[in-house]
Amino acid sequence: MDKFYIKGGAKLDGEIEVYSAKNSVLALLAASILTDEKVVIHSCPKIGDVYSMIKILQYLGCKVEWQGDSIVIDSSQADKHDIPLQYGQEIRSSIFMLGSILARFKKAKAVFPGGCDIGLRPIDLHLKGLRELNVVVQEQGANIFCNGENARGKKIHLDFPSVGATENIMLASVLIKGKTTICNAAKEPEIVCLQDMLNKMGAKVSGAGTGMIEIEGVKKLSGTEFVPISDRIVAGTYIIAAAMTKGKVHIKNCRPNDLYSLTSKLNGVACDVLASDNDLLVKGYDRPQSVLTVETLPYPGFPTDLQAQMLALQTISQGTSVVVENIFETRFKHVGELIKMGAQIVVKDRYAIVRGVQKLYGCQVSAYDLRGGASLVLAGLVADGTTVVNNVRHIDRGYFQLEEALSSLGGCIKRV
């Protein structure tokens, strides 16, 4: 397996451009099967999760090819309605295919999804939403069987604003009779992006970005070309990297408003953040101050996907910080690895208390999940000596050539 070798101490300096959002591209790939016409998704990152979703589409009978950084999907010959175990358990987002396959073929078979080991991540809200659309859902072991022959629109209330459940219900309901209303819907920017592509295909979806989304079913969707939004989690990782290394980084093609829950905590505390329409300039301080409390919440709250990176910053900040993880119950696996590097962290249930230290020290660490792996890379950038990060396949699931991106800013990191 590949490893990252990181020599700490270099300040990041320069400019870098953010590519399309992983969590957006995956949902758009799932949506591509809703039409038998060609769909082109531009500016896609060539990362592990995208390749995994492409494998599922190809298994279903779609023709998928890369043209530069664009993905061209032709699902006119798609003839399967199941997601095999070996593909479905590779990534969490395989479950998005359940709603779109159901909408296209009126039946679907899926497996309980895999991905990072960061908690149970139950899909009960997905299945509850489908059942309320009058879909017959049967669970047998690891398999989920759905029959949507009699599906119809309905008002659905989500007990929690789940991104995946919101997107799955959107995908399942665009081609069924009647009006579907999702109450307490997730508000993430990726939800708005999915709405925009579906509407460009001829769907009638409104309200994305608010707590109530309405979908008026249509008979057919057409092909389209679409450019997804940029990846706010990748941009946030770069922001934190600049703050940790006392660097000066110009981040291009990002969406500052989507990042406000992060920048509002860091600005004037760990770095200066100057925002324009699509760019951010980050100037790190000689010694960042601790952020007193970081609590993950659904959007527009602080994103769980930036918790690990933010915690890494707190390990070298002056003062004490309390990090609260409200979304996933086992998302502190990176803590033990940071402690190996000299961090002072105590974890109790969903709370991590971080007391900043003057220095971290390079050593052998392992990535156990995507964002936790990114936090170890950030820690390695500022640690004394050399840090070796193992299991970088987890990082590759969500970051395109992270070592090259950080090297272009002056970081001393290489893949072996």
N, C-alpha and C positions, 0 to 999 in steps of 0.2 A: 504494500500500500504506500501511496505517496505521503511524504512528510514535508512540512515547512521548517526550514532553518532560518531563524531570525536573530540578527545581531542588533541589540537594542541601543538606543541613544541618539538616533538620527532624527532631526526635526523634519516633519513633512512640509514641503513647500512646492507650490505650483498650482496647476489647474487640472481638473478631472471632470469628465462628463458621466452622468448617470444614465444607465440604460433602462429599458422598460421593466415594469414591476413584475417580478415572478408571480406574485399572488394574483395579479391581473391577467397575465398571459395564460395561466393555467385555466382560469374560468372561461376565457375567450376561446381557448382550444376546445373546451367542452361544448361551448355554444356552437362551434362550427358544424357539428353534426346535425343541427336543427334544420339545415337546408341541404338540398341535393345539388346546389350550385357551388361554384368555387368561392372559397374564402381565403383572403390573404391578410396575414397579421404581420405588420412591419416592426422592425427594430427589436427583435426578440433576442434575449440573452441565451447563449448556448450553454445551458447549465443542466445539471442532473435531473431536476424535477421536470423540466421542459421535455427532455429526451424521454423520460418515463411516460409522460402523457402522450407523446407522439406514438410510442409503442402500443398504447391502448387503442388509439385511433386506427393505427395500421392493422391491428388484430381485428377490429370491427369491420374492416374492408375498405377503409379510406385510403386514398393515395395522398401521401404527405411528402413534400420535398422542401429542402432549404434552397432559397435563392438569395445568396448573400446572407444578410441577417433577417430576411423575411421568411415566413413559413407559409407555404401554399397548401391548402387542404381541399381535396376533391372527395366529397363523401357520397357521390352519386351512386357508387357501387357498394356502399355499406350494406351488409346483409346479416350481421350478427347483433345480438342484443345483450350479450353477457360480457362481464369483465372477469378474466381468469384470475385465479388466486395469485399466481406469480407476479402479475402486473399490478393488481389492486392493492397488494400489501407493500408495494415499493414506496408509495407516496400517499399521504393523507388526501390529496386533492383528487384521487381517483373516484371518490364518492360523488364529486360534481357530475360525473358522467351518468350517474343514476337518473337524475332528473332529465337530462337532455336525451338519453337513450329512450327513456319512457315516453317523452314527448314525441320523438320521431317514430318509434315502433309500437307504441302502446303497451309494451311489456319490457321488462328489464330484469336482469339477474346481476347482482354485484356481491362483493365480499366486504366484510368490515375492513376499513382502510388501515394502512400502515403509516410509515414516515418516522419522524423523530420520536424518541422515547422521552416525552416530556409530560406524560400524564395520560389519563384514561381517554380524554377527548371523545366522549360518547356521541353517537349520532342519533340519539332519541328524538331531538328536535327535528332533524331531517325527516325521519320516518313519521313522526306525528303530523308534520305538515303535509306530507304526501297522503296520509290516510284522510286528512280533512279535505283533500281534493277528491275524495271518493276513490282513491287508488287502493286496491287490495294488496296489502303488504304481509308477507309471511317470512318469518325468520327461522331458519333451520341451520343450527350450528353456526358456521362462519359465513353462511350464504344468506342473501336477501333476495326474495322473489317478489316482483311487483307486476300487477296487472292493472293497466290504466284504460281499459276499453270504455269504462263508464265514468272517466274522470270529468270533473266539471269545476268551474271556478267557485271560490268560497272565501269568506273572511277568515283569516288565520291569525291567531295571536301567539307570538313566540314568548315563552317564559323568560328567555334570555336573548339579547340581540346578537345571535350567532351569525358570523359572516357566512360560514359554509351553508347553514340551513337557509339563510336568506337567499343566497345565490342558487341553491338547489331548487327551491320553490319557484323562483323566477324562471329558471330554465324549464321546469316541469310544466308551468302554467301558460307559457306564451302561445301554445298551439292547441289549447283545449277550449271548449265552449264556456262562455260566461266571463264574469269579472272576478279576479282574485285580488284580495286586499291583504297585505302582510302588515300586521300591527306589531309594534316594537321591533321593527326591522333594524338590522345593522346599518350604520351610517358611513362606513369606511369609504374612502375615495374609490377603491376597487369596485364597490357596488355601483357607483355612478358610472364608472367606465364600462361595466357590463351592460348597464341600461343603455348607454350611448351606442354600443355596437349592436345590441338587439334591435334598437329603434332604427338604426341604419339598415338593418336587414328587413325591416318592415313590421316589426313588432310594435305594440302599443303599451309602453311601460312609462310610468311617471312616478315622481316622488322619491327617487333614489337620492340618498344623502339626508333624508329625513327619517323619522320613525315610522312613516306609513308609505308603503309602495303599492301602487295599483297597476294591475296587468289586465288588459282587455284582450282576450284570446283572439287570434287571427287564424286563418286557414293555412297560410303558407308563408314561409320566409324565403328571402332571396340571398344571393351571395353578396359579398362586400369586400372592400379593402379598409383596413383600420389600423391606426397607430395607438397603442396602449399608453397609459400614463407612465411616468417615470417611477422608479422604485424608491419609495420614501424610506424604506428600511436600509437600503444600501446607502442612500444619501445620509441618513442619520448615523450610520456606521462611520462614514468619512468625517462627519462633523465631530464625533467623539474622538476619532483618531487624531484629528488636528488639535483638539483640546488637550489630549493626553501627551502629545509630543511637543507641545509649545510651538506648534507649527503655524503656517499661514497658507490656507488652502482655499482656492476659488472653485466652488462646486457648481458646475453648469448643468442645465437641463434637469433641474429639480423643481419642486413645487413648495415654496416656503410656507404657504398656508397649511399644507398637510403636515408640516414638521413643527408647528408652533408648540405643541405639548412638550417637545424636546428643547427647542431653542429658548423658550421662555424660562426654562429651568437653568440653562447654561449661560445665557447672556448676562454678562456682568458678574458672574460667579466663577466660571471656568474659562471663559473666552468671550471675545466680542463677536457678535454675529450681525453682519450687515446684509440685508435682504433687498433684492430687486424682484422683478416679475417672475423670472425663471432661474435665478442664480442666488447663491449665497457666498459671502466671503467670511471665513472663519479665522480669527486670530487668537491663538492660545496664549494663556498667561504663564508666567514663570512657575507659579505654584497655584493650581486651581483650588478653590474652596469647596468643601463638601456641600452637596445638595441635601438639605435636612431630611426630606422625605421624597421617595420615589414610589408611587403606587400605580400598578398597571390596572387599566380600565378599558372598556370598549371605547372606540373612537367617538368623540374627539379627545378621550383621555390618553394617558401615556401608554404607548403600545407595548404589549408583552414581548414583541419581537425585538425590542431595543433594551429590554431589561438587563440582559447579560452584559451587553456592551456598556451600559450606563453603570452597572455595578463595577466593572473593571476600572472605569474612570474614578469611582469613589475610593478604590483601594490606594490610590496615590494622591488623593485630595486631602487638604488640611481640614481636620475635623472628623465628625462622626455622622454617618448617614444611615437611615433606615429604609430598606428596600422591601416593598410589600408586593408579592405576586398573587394577584386575585384571579387570574385566568386559568393557569395550569398548575396542578398540585405538585409536580416533581420537576420544576424548571430551575433548580439550583444545582444541577450536577456539575456545573463549571466551578462552583465554589471550592470544592476539594482540590481542584487543579490550581486555582489561584492561591490557595493557602500554601501549596508546595513552593510557590514562587515568593513567599514571604508575606502575603496579604494577611490582614487580621480581620477575620469574618466569623461571626457566630450566627448559625441558622437555627431558628425555632419555628417549626411548621411552615407557614407561608411568609415568615419574616426573616430578613437577613440584616444584621447589624454590622456595619462596615466602619472600621476605624482606619483612617488613612495613614499610610506609612511613607517614609522618605524615599524608600527604594524597593523595587521588586528585583528578584534575581532569576536569571535564566536557568531553566532545567528542562527535563523531559516531561511533557504533559500530553494528555489525550483529549480529543474532541469527542463528546458523547452525543451531541446534537448540533444542528446547524448554527444557531445563534450563540450557543455556548462556545462553539469552536471559534467563532469570530471574536468573542471576548478574549480568548487566549492569545489570538494573533495580536490584538491591540495591547495586551499586557506585555507580550514579547517585544513590541516596538519600543517600550520604555524601560525594559528590564536591563540590569547589568549583565553583561555576558551574552551567551547564546541560548536561545529557547528553541526547543524542538517540539513542534506540534504534530502529533500522530493522528491518524484517522481523518485526514483532510477531505476524504470523500464526503463527509457530512457537510463541510463548508462549501464544497463544489456544488451541492444541491441548490444553493441559493445565491452564490457569488461567482460571477464569471471572471476567472483568472485573477483572483484577489491579489495574488502575489505580484502580478504584473502591474496592476492598478497602483498598489502601494509603492512598488519600486519606481514607477514613473514620477512619484512625488518625493523620491529620495530615501524611501525606506530600504533597509538592508534585509531583504527577504528573498529566499529562493526555494523552489520546489525540487525535491530529490526523490 
